[in-house]
Amino acid sequence: MARLTHTVTVAPLDRGWFEEAAGTLVDLLDGSRARADGSVLLADGRAVAGLRLLKGRHLRSGARYGEVPEPVTPGADGRVPAGPGTDGAADGPSRSGTAGSGAAGGSSGPGTAAGPTGSGASGGAAATVPSATVGAVVLRAWRPAHSVEVESRVAEDGLALRLKVRLSEPRRPRALDLSLSGHRPDGGSLYRFSGRGAADLAAWWAAVDRLPSALPAARPPVTARAAHRLAKARLTVTPHPADDGSWRISVVLSVRGRWLLRPVGAVALFFARRPVERGFREAVENAAAQWNTALAELTPRHGEALRAEIADALTEPEPEPDKTVPGRPADPWRPADIGPEAR
């Protein structure tokens, strides 16, 4: 087993500001509404950038959200290439808000890009047709006074990923739990992995409120576990206040090989331990630098000024990424065995 540890110093985050910002964000979303075309509007009438209701009722269990589908241009032979817009997901080609219905000859619904529809890959499409989203977010629970749960599934480059997130007491966050799994539909067990993480925010604030001379918290407030057929990993993050008011963050990563990889990994680690340790330290240092940069950019606003700043961030369009996806992505809603769960 390999055990790597490193401690960094980061700027502290004000708890009062953090909880006010979280509560403001939840209130803005709770007061939003969805139009007939699927766009989500804040109370002031501005649309949330990159977010569209694809199916279900806004802020109700089962509501599905995604980005605006991108059009697919037919090839030189007039046919639509096999891609994200030619297959419906597990819900079937007639579901509202996906362009799979357009590919099957159905009518467009909320979340479908405007434009003529074709007959799909089986017929000659003479015009650009809409494409279904490759990833989507499903709202499992929206109870701002208790918890918010979301599930995201994304298929990219033949790899299907599923992420579940649960936030307790969103207006004054107390705990964050997440699980991640991935698999390649046409691959074996070597292409499956899973992981779980938890952040006890109440324990985090209690740890950083200690005196600098006090002992560190007995249990790390942030833990994560990952499991693969060949290896298991565990990550812990423990904060401790420094004399100057900053936070000292201790990060510990433990990796254990499984099956035949255990003796092979031990030999490989013997020769590569220094580069591995150096890479781990650099990764932690980079994360700390990004944290410090993000805090330095935050404006210490409160009240209506903070509300306006968050609303602006929600409605400001992001730069267009490169959406070229070669090949045929897997269906993100296809049920599959996700492999061993992290324990």
Helices and strands as residue ranges (DSSP letters): E 2-10, H 15-30, E 33-34, E 39-41, E 47-55, E 64-66, E 71-72, H 100-103, G 120-122, E 129-130, E 135-143, E 147-156, E 159-168, E 175-183, G 189-191, E 193-200, H 201-208, E 222-228, E 231-241, E 247-257, H 261-297, H 303-315
